[in-house]
Amino acid sequence: GWDIGLSSESADVQTRLSSRSGRLEEALTQSLGQPVSVRVAREEEVSAT
């Protein structure tokens, strides 16, 4: 399957992405024919690792 990480510096964008992540996973799973996991994180969290 796929593990997709999305990040944004904007808390507003992060909130909108988080609220849609379930529908995003469903749509990508259907179109790719494989399980897809979508994670949404703040830019600081991503760059800290």
C-alpha distance matrix in Angstrom:
0.0 3.8 6.8 9.8 13.3 16.4 19.9 23.4 26.9 28.1 27.9 28.5 25.5 23.3 24.7 24.0 20.4 20.0 21.7 19.4 16.0 15.6 16.5 14.4 11.2 12.7 13.7 10.6 8.7 11.8 12.4 9.1 8.9 5.3 4.7 5.7 7.9 11.1 13.8 17.3 19.9 23.4 24.1 26.2 23.5 21.2 24.1 25.4 22.7
3.8 0.0 3.8 6.2 9.8 12.8 16.3 19.8 23.3 24.6 24.7 25.3 22.2 20.1 21.8 21.2 17.4 17.4 19.4 17.2 13.7 14.1 15.1 12.3 9.7 12.1 12.7 9.2 8.7 12.2 12.0 9.1 10.3 7.2 6.3 4.6 6.1 8.3 11.0 14.2 16.7 20.1 20.6 22.9 20.5 18.0 20.8 22.5 20.0
6.8 3.8 0.0 3.8 6.7 10.1 13.3 17.0 20.3 21.8 21.7 22.7 19.7 17.4 19.2 19.1 15.3 15.0 17.5 15.8 12.2 13.2 14.9 12.1 9.8 13.0 14.0 10.9 11.0 14.7 14.8 12.4 13.7 10.6 8.6 5.9 4.8 6.1 7.7 11.1 13.2 16.6 17.3 19.4 16.8 14.4 17.5 18.9 16.5
9.8 6.2 3.8 0.0 3.8 6.6 10.1 13.6 17.1 18.5 18.7 19.5 16.4 14.4 16.6 16.2 12.4 12.7 15.5 13.7 10.4 12.4 13.6 10.4 9.3 12.8 13.1 10.2 11.5 15.0 14.5 12.8 15.0 12.5 10.9 7.3 6.0 4.8 6.2 8.7 11.0 14.1 14.5 17.1 15.1 12.6 15.6 17.6 15.9
13.3 9.8 6.7 3.8 0.0 3.8 6.7 10.4 13.7 15.3 15.6 16.9 14.0 11.6 14.3 14.6 10.9 11.2 14.5 13.5 10.5 13.3 14.9 11.9 11.5 15.2 15.6 13.2 14.9 18.2 17.8 16.4 18.7 16.2 14.2 10.6 8.3 5.8 4.7 5.9 7.4 10.4 10.8 13.4 11.4 9.0 12.2 14.3 13.0
16.4 12.8 10.1 6.6 3.8 0.0 3.8 7.0 10.7 11.9 12.5 13.5 10.4 8.5 11.6 11.6 8.2 9.4 12.7 11.8 9.7 13.1 14.3 11.3 12.1 15.7 15.6 13.8 16.2 19.1 18.5 17.8 20.4 18.5 16.6 12.8 10.8 7.3 6.0 4.8 6.3 8.5 8.9 12.2 11.2 9.2 12.1 14.7 14.3
19.9 16.3 13.3 10.1 6.7 3.8 0.0 3.8 7.0 8.9 9.9 11.6 8.9 7.1 10.7 11.5 9.0 10.2 13.7 13.6 12.1 15.8 17.1 14.4 15.5 19.1 19.0 17.5 19.9 22.8 22.1 21.5 24.1 22.2 20.3 16.5 14.1 10.6 8.3 5.7 4.9 5.4 5.3 8.9 8.7 7.2 9.7 12.4 13.0
23.4 19.8 17.0 13.6 10.4 7.0 3.8 0.0 3.8 5.3 7.3 8.9 6.6 6.0 9.7 10.6 9.2 11.0 14.0 14.4 13.8 17.6 18.6 16.2 18.0 21.3 21.0 19.9 22.6 25.2 24.4 24.2 27.0 25.4 23.5 19.7 17.4 13.8 11.6 8.2 7.0 5.5 5.1 8.8 9.9 9.3 10.9 13.6 15.1
26.9 23.3 20.3 17.1 13.7 10.7 7.0 3.8 0.0 3.8 6.5 8.9 8.0 7.8 11.1 12.6 12.2 13.6 16.4 17.4 17.1 20.9 21.9 19.8 21.6 24.9 24.6 23.7 26.4 28.9 28.2 28.0 30.8 29.1 27.1 23.3 20.9 17.2 14.7 11.2 9.0 5.9 4.9 7.4 9.9 10.1 10.8 13.1 15.5
28.1 24.6 21.8 18.5 15.3 11.9 8.9 5.3 3.8 0.0 3.8 5.3 5.3 6.2 8.7 10.1 10.7 12.3 14.4 15.7 16.2 19.9 20.7 19.1 21.3 24.3 24.0 23.7 26.4 28.7 28.2 28.5 31.2 29.7 27.7 23.9 21.5 17.7 15.4 11.7 10.3 7.6 8.2 10.5 12.5 13.2 14.4 16.4 18.7
27.9 24.7 21.7 18.7 15.6 12.5 9.9 7.3 6.5 3.8 0.0 3.8 5.5 4.9 6.1 8.7 9.8 10.3 12.3 14.4 15.0 18.3 19.6 18.6 20.6 23.5 23.7 23.7 26.1 28.5 28.4 28.8 31.1 29.6 27.1 23.5 20.8 17.1 14.6 10.8 9.5 7.3 9.5 11.1 12.3 13.8 15.5 16.9 19.1
28.5 25.3 22.7 19.5 16.9 13.5 11.6 8.9 8.9 5.3 3.8 0.0 3.8 5.4 5.2 6.4 8.7 9.9 10.9 12.8 14.3 17.5 18.2 17.5 20.0 22.5 22.4 22.9 25.5 27.4 27.3 28.2 30.6 29.4 27.2 23.6 21.3 17.6 15.7 12.1 11.9 10.4 12.4 14.6 15.7 16.8 18.7 20.3 22.3
25.5 22.2 19.7 16.4 14.0 10.4 8.9 6.6 8.0 5.3 5.5 3.8 0.0 3.8 5.4 5.1 6.1 8.5 10.0 10.8 12.0 15.5 15.9 14.6 17.3 19.9 19.5 19.6 22.5 24.4 24.0 24.8 27.4 26.3 24.3 20.7 18.6 14.9 13.4 9.9 10.3 9.5 11.1 14.1 14.9 15.1 17.2 19.4 20.9
23.3 20.1 17.4 14.4 11.6 8.5 7.1 6.0 7.8 6.2 4.9 5.4 3.8 0.0 3.8 5.5 5.2 6.0 8.6 10.0 10.2 13.8 15.0 13.8 15.7 18.6 18.9 18.8 21.2 23.5 23.6 24.0 26.2 24.7 22.3 18.7 16.2 12.4 10.4 6.7 7.0 6.8 9.4 12.0 12.1 12.6 15.2 17.0 18.2
24.7 21.8 19.2 16.6 14.3 11.6 10.7 9.7 11.1 8.7 6.1 5.2 5.4 3.8 0.0 3.8 5.5 5.1 6.2 8.8 9.9 12.8 14.1 13.9 15.9 18.4 19.0 19.5 21.7 23.8 24.3 25.1 27.0 25.6 23.0 19.7 17.1 13.7 11.9 8.7 9.6 9.8 12.9 15.0 14.8 15.9 18.6 20.0 21.2
24.0 21.2 19.1 16.2 14.6 11.6 11.5 10.6 12.6 10.1 8.7 6.4 5.1 5.5 3.8 0.0 3.8 5.5 5.3 6.5 8.7 11.6 11.9 11.6 14.4 16.4 16.5 17.4 19.9 21.5 21.8 23.1 25.1 24.3 22.0 18.7 16.8 13.4 12.6 9.9 11.7 12.3 14.7 17.5 17.4 17.8 20.6 22.4 23.4
20.4 17.4 15.3 12.4 10.9 8.2 9.0 9.2 12.2 10.7 9.8 8.7 6.1 5.2 5.5 3.8 0.0 3.8 5.5 5.2 5.9 9.5 10.0 8.9 11.3 13.9 14.0 14.3 16.8 18.8 19.0 19.8 22.0 20.9 18.7 15.2 13.3 9.7 9.2 6.8 9.4 10.9 13.2 16.2 15.6 15.4 18.4 20.4 20.9
20.0 17.4 15.0 12.7 11.2 9.4 10.2 11.0 13.6 12.3 10.3 9.9 8.5 6.0 5.1 5.5 3.8 0.0 3.8 5.4 5.1 8.1 10.0 9.6 11.1 13.7 14.8 15.2 16.9 19.3 20.1 20.7 22.3 20.8 18.0 14.8 12.3 9.1 8.0 6.0 8.7 10.8 13.8 16.2 14.9 15.3 18.7 20.0 20.3
21.7 19.4 17.5 15.5 14.5 12.7 13.7 14.0 16.4 14.4 12.3 10.9 10.0 8.6 6.2 5.3 5.5 3.8 0.0 3.8 5.8 7.4 8.6 9.6 11.6 13.2 14.3 15.7 17.3 19.0 20.2 21.4 22.8 21.7 19.0 16.2 14.2 11.5 11.3 9.8 12.4 14.2 17.3 19.7 18.6 19.1 22.4 23.7 24.1
19.4 17.2 15.8 13.7 13.5 11.8 13.6 14.4 17.4 15.7 14.4 12.8 10.8 10.0 8.8 6.5 5.2 5.4 3.8 0.0 3.8 5.5 5.5 6.1 8.7 10.1 10.7 12.2 14.2 15.6 16.6 18.0 19.5 18.9 16.6 13.8 12.5 9.9 10.9 10.1 13.4 15.5 18.1 21.0 19.8 19.6 22.9 24.6 24.6
16.0 13.7 12.2 10.4 10.5 9.7 12.1 13.8 17.1 16.2 15.0 14.3 12.0 10.2 9.9 8.7 5.9 5.1 5.8 3.8 0.0 3.8 5.5 4.9 6.1 8.6 9.8 10.3 11.9 14.1 15.2 15.9 17.3 16.1 13.5 10.5 8.8 6.2 7.5 7.8 11.5 14.3 16.8 19.5 17.8 17.3 20.8 22.4 22.0
15.6 14.1 13.2 12.4 13.3 13.1 15.8 17.6 20.9 19.9 18.3 17.5 15.5 13.8 12.8 11.6 9.5 8.1 7.4 5.5 3.8 0.0 3.8 5.4 5.2 6.3 8.7 10.0 10.6 12.5 14.4 15.4 16.0 14.9 12.2 10.0 8.9 7.9 9.9 11.0 14.7 17.8 20.3 22.9 20.9 20.4 24.1 25.4 24.7
16.5 15.1 14.9 13.6 14.9 14.3 17.1 18.6 21.9 20.7 19.6 18.2 15.9 15.0 14.1 11.9 10.0 10.0 8.6 5.5 5.5 3.8 0.0 3.8 5.4 5.0 6.1 8.5 9.8 10.7 12.3 14.1 15.0 14.8 12.9 10.9 11.0 9.9 12.4 13.2 16.9 19.7 22.0 24.9 23.3 22.5 26.0 27.8 27.1
14.4 12.3 12.1 10.4 11.9 11.3 14.4 16.2 19.8 19.1 18.6 17.5 14.6 13.8 13.9 11.6 8.9 9.6 9.6 6.1 4.9 5.4 3.8 0.0 3.8 5.4 5.2 6.1 8.4 10.0 10.6 11.9 13.6 13.2 11.5 8.9 9.1 7.5 10.4 11.3 15.1 17.9 19.6 22.8 21.3 20.0 23.3 25.4 24.6
11.2 9.7 9.8 9.3 11.5 12.1 15.5 18.0 21.6 21.3 20.6 20.0 17.3 15.7 15.9 14.4 11.3 11.1 11.6 8.7 6.1 5.2 5.4 3.8 0.0 3.8 5.6 5.3 5.9 8.5 10.0 10.3 11.3 10.2 8.0 5.6 6.1 6.1 9.6 11.7 15.5 18.8 20.6 23.4 21.3 20.0 23.5 25.2 23.9
12.7 12.1 13.0 12.8 15.2 15.7 19.1 21.3 24.9 24.3 23.5 22.5 19.9 18.6 18.4 16.4 13.9 13.7 13.2 10.1 8.6 6.3 5.0 5.4 3.8 0.0 3.8 5.6 5.1 6.2 8.7 10.0 10.2 10.1 8.6 7.7 9.2 9.9 13.3 15.3 19.1 22.3 24.2 27.1 25.1 23.8 27.3 29.0 27.7
13.7 12.7 14.0 13.1 15.6 15.6 19.0 21.0 24.6 24.0 23.7 22.4 19.5 18.9 19.0 16.5 14.0 14.8 14.3 10.7 9.8 8.7 6.1 5.2 5.6 3.8 0.0 3.8 5.5 5.3 6.2 8.5 9.8 10.7 10.3 9.1 11.1 11.1 14.7 16.2 19.9 22.8 24.3 27.5 25.9 24.3 27.5 29.7 28.5
10.6 9.2 10.9 10.2 13.2 13.8 17.5 19.9 23.7 23.7 23.7 22.9 19.6 18.8 19.5 17.4 14.3 15.2 15.7 12.2 10.3 10.0 8.5 6.1 5.3 5.6 3.8 0.0 3.8 5.4 5.1 5.8 7.9 8.1 8.1 6.4 9.1 9.4 13.1 15.1 18.7 21.7 22.7 25.9 24.2 22.2 25.3 27.5 26.0
8.7 8.7 11.0 11.5 14.9 16.2 19.9 22.6 26.4 26.4 26.1 25.5 22.5 21.2 21.7 19.9 16.8 16.9 17.3 14.2 11.9 10.6 9.8 8.4 5.9 5.1 5.5 3.8 0.0 3.8 5.6 5.4 5.5 5.3 5.1 5.3 8.6 10.4 14.2 16.8 20.4 23.7 25.0 27.9 25.7 23.8 27.1 28.9 27.1
11.8 12.2 14.7 15.0 18.2 19.1 22.8 25.2 28.9 28.7 28.5 27.4 24.4 23.5 23.8 21.5 18.8 19.3 19.0 15.6 14.1 12.5 10.7 10.0 8.5 6.2 5.3 5.4 3.8 0.0 3.8 5.7 5.2 7.3 8.3 9.1 12.4 13.8 17.6 19.9 23.5 26.7 28.0 31.0 29.1 27.2 30.4 32.4 30.7
12.4 12.0 14.8 14.5 17.8 18.5 22.1 24.4 28.2 28.2 28.4 27.3 24.0 23.6 24.3 21.8 19.0 20.1 20.2 16.6 15.2 14.4 12.3 10.6 10.0 8.7 6.2 5.1 5.6 3.8 0.0 3.8 5.6 8.2 10.1 10.1 13.5 14.4 18.1 20.2 23.7 26.6 27.4 30.6 29.0 26.7 29.6 32.0 30.3
9.1 9.1 12.4 12.8 16.4 17.8 21.5 24.2 28.0 28.5 28.8 28.2 24.8 24.0 25.1 23.1 19.8 20.7 21.4 18.0 15.9 15.4 14.1 11.9 10.3 10.0 8.5 5.8 5.4 5.7 3.8 0.0 3.8 5.4 8.0 8.4 12.0 13.6 17.2 19.7 23.0 26.0 26.6 29.6 27.8 25.3 28.1 30.3 28.3
8.9 10.3 13.7 15.0 18.7 20.4 24.1 27.0 30.8 31.2 31.1 30.6 27.4 26.2 27.0 25.1 22.0 22.3 22.8 19.5 17.3 16.0 15.0 13.6 11.3 10.2 9.8 7.9 5.5 5.2 5.6 3.8 0.0 3.8 7.0 9.0 12.8 15.1 18.8 21.6 25.0 28.3 29.1 32.0 29.8 27.5 30.5 32.4 30.2
5.3 7.2 10.6 12.5 16.2 18.5 22.2 25.4 29.1 29.7 29.6 29.4 26.3 24.7 25.6 24.3 20.9 20.8 21.7 18.9 16.1 14.9 14.8 13.2 10.2 10.1 10.7 8.1 5.3 7.3 8.2 5.4 3.8 0.0 3.8 6.3 9.9 12.8 16.3 19.5 22.6 26.1 27.0 29.5 27.1 24.9 27.9 29.5 27.1
4.7 6.3 8.6 10.9 14.2 16.6 20.3 23.5 27.1 27.7 27.1 27.2 24.3 22.3 23.0 22.0 18.7 18.0 19.0 16.6 13.5 12.2 12.9 11.5 8.0 8.6 10.3 8.1 5.1 8.3 10.1 8.0 7.0 3.8 0.0 3.8 6.8 10.1 13.4 16.8 20.0 23.6 24.9 27.2 24.6 22.7 26.0 27.3 25.0
5.7 4.6 5.9 7.3 10.6 12.8 16.5 19.7 23.3 23.9 23.5 23.6 20.7 18.7 19.7 18.7 15.2 14.8 16.2 13.8 10.5 10.0 10.9 8.9 5.6 7.7 9.1 6.4 5.3 9.1 10.1 8.4 9.0 6.3 3.8 0.0 3.8 6.5 10.0 13.2 16.4 20.0 21.2 23.7 21.2 19.3 22.6 24.2 22.1
7.9 6.1 4.8 6.0 8.3 10.8 14.1 17.4 20.9 21.5 20.8 21.3 18.6 16.2 17.1 16.8 13.3 12.3 14.2 12.5 8.8 8.9 11.0 9.1 6.1 9.2 11.1 9.1 8.6 12.4 13.5 12.0 12.8 9.9 6.8 3.8 0.0 3.8 6.7 10.2 13.2 16.9 18.5 20.7 18.0 16.4 20.0 21.2 19.2
11.1 8.3 6.1 4.8 5.8 7.3 10.6 13.8 17.2 17.7 17.1 17.6 14.9 12.4 13.7 13.4 9.7 9.1 11.5 9.9 6.2 7.9 9.9 7.5 6.1 9.9 11.1 9.4 10.4 13.8 14.4 13.6 15.1 12.8 10.1 6.5 3.8 0.0 3.8 6.7 10.1 13.6 15.3 17.8 15.5 14.0 17.6 19.1 17.8
13.8 11.0 7.7 6.2 4.7 6.0 8.3 11.6 14.7 15.4 14.6 15.7 13.4 10.4 11.9 12.6 9.2 8.0 11.3 10.9 7.5 9.9 12.4 10.4 9.6 13.3 14.7 13.1 14.2 17.6 18.1 17.2 18.8 16.3 13.4 10.0 6.7 3.8 0.0 3.8 6.6 10.3 12.2 14.4 11.9 10.9 14.6 15.8 14.8
17.3 14.2 11.1 8.7 5.9 4.8 5.7 8.2 11.2 11.7 10.8 12.1 9.9 6.7 8.7 9.9 6.8 6.0 9.8 10.1 7.8 11.0 13.2 11.3 11.7 15.3 16.2 15.1 16.8 19.9 20.2 19.7 21.6 19.5 16.8 13.2 10.2 6.7 3.8 0.0 3.8 7.1 9.5 11.9 10.1 9.7 13.3 14.7 14.6
19.9 16.7 13.2 11.0 7.4 6.3 4.9 7.0 9.0 10.3 9.5 11.9 10.3 7.0 9.6 11.7 9.4 8.7 12.4 13.4 11.5 14.7 16.9 15.1 15.5 19.1 19.9 18.7 20.4 23.5 23.7 23.0 25.0 22.6 20.0 16.4 13.2 10.1 6.6 3.8 0.0 3.8 6.4 8.3 6.4 6.8 10.2 11.3 11.8
23.4 20.1 16.6 14.1 10.4 8.5 5.4 5.5 5.9 7.6 7.3 10.4 9.5 6.8 9.8 12.3 10.9 10.8 14.2 15.5 14.3 17.8 19.7 17.9 18.8 22.3 22.8 21.7 23.7 26.7 26.6 26.0 28.3 26.1 23.6 20.0 16.9 13.6 10.3 7.1 3.8 0.0 3.8 5.5 5.4 6.6 9.0 10.3 11.9
24.1 20.6 17.3 14.5 10.8 8.9 5.3 5.1 4.9 8.2 9.5 12.4 11.1 9.4 12.9 14.7 13.2 13.8 17.3 18.1 16.8 20.3 22.0 19.6 20.6 24.2 24.3 22.7 25.0 28.0 27.4 26.6 29.1 27.0 24.9 21.2 18.5 15.3 12.2 9.5 6.4 3.8 0.0 3.8 5.5 5.2 6.3 8.6 10.6
26.2 22.9 19.4 17.1 13.4 12.2 8.9 8.8 7.4 10.5 11.1 14.6 14.1 12.0 15.0 17.5 16.2 16.2 19.7 21.0 19.5 22.9 24.9 22.8 23.4 27.1 27.5 25.9 27.9 31.0 30.6 29.6 32.0 29.5 27.2 23.7 20.7 17.8 14.4 11.9 8.3 5.5 3.8 0.0 3.8 5.5 5.3 6.0 9.0
23.5 20.5 16.8 15.1 11.4 11.2 8.7 9.9 9.9 12.5 12.3 15.7 14.9 12.1 14.8 17.4 15.6 14.9 18.6 19.8 17.8 20.9 23.3 21.3 21.3 25.1 25.9 24.2 25.7 29.1 29.0 27.8 29.8 27.1 24.6 21.2 18.0 15.5 11.9 10.1 6.4 5.4 5.5 3.8 0.0 3.8 5.7 5.3 7.0
21.2 18.0 14.4 12.6 9.0 9.2 7.2 9.3 10.1 13.2 13.8 16.8 15.1 12.6 15.9 17.8 15.4 15.3 19.1 19.6 17.3 20.4 22.5 20.0 20.0 23.8 24.3 22.2 23.8 27.2 26.7 25.3 27.5 24.9 22.7 19.3 16.4 14.0 10.9 9.7 6.8 6.6 5.2 5.5 3.8 0.0 3.8 5.5 5.9
24.1 20.8 17.5 15.6 12.2 12.1 9.7 10.9 10.8 14.4 15.5 18.7 17.2 15.2 18.6 20.6 18.4 18.7 22.4 22.9 20.8 24.1 26.0 23.3 23.5 27.3 27.5 25.3 27.1 30.4 29.6 28.1 30.5 27.9 26.0 22.6 20.0 17.6 14.6 13.3 10.2 9.0 6.3 5.3 5.7 3.8 0.0 3.8 5.5
25.4 22.5 18.9 17.6 14.3 14.7 12.4 13.6 13.1 16.4 16.9 20.3 19.4 17.0 20.0 22.4 20.4 20.0 23.7 24.6 22.4 25.4 27.8 25.4 25.2 29.0 29.7 27.5 28.9 32.4 32.0 30.3 32.4 29.5 27.3 24.2 21.2 19.1 15.8 14.7 11.3 10.3 8.6 6.0 5.3 5.5 3.8 0.0 3.8
22.7 20.0 16.5 15.9 13.0 14.3 13.0 15.1 15.5 18.7 19.1 22.3 20.9 18.2 21.2 23.4 20.9 20.3 24.1 24.6 22.0 24.7 27.1 24.6 23.9 27.7 28.5 26.0 27.1 30.7 30.3 28.3 30.2 27.1 25.0 22.1 19.2 17.8 14.8 14.6 11.8 11.9 10.6 9.0 7.0 5.9 5.5 3.8 0.0
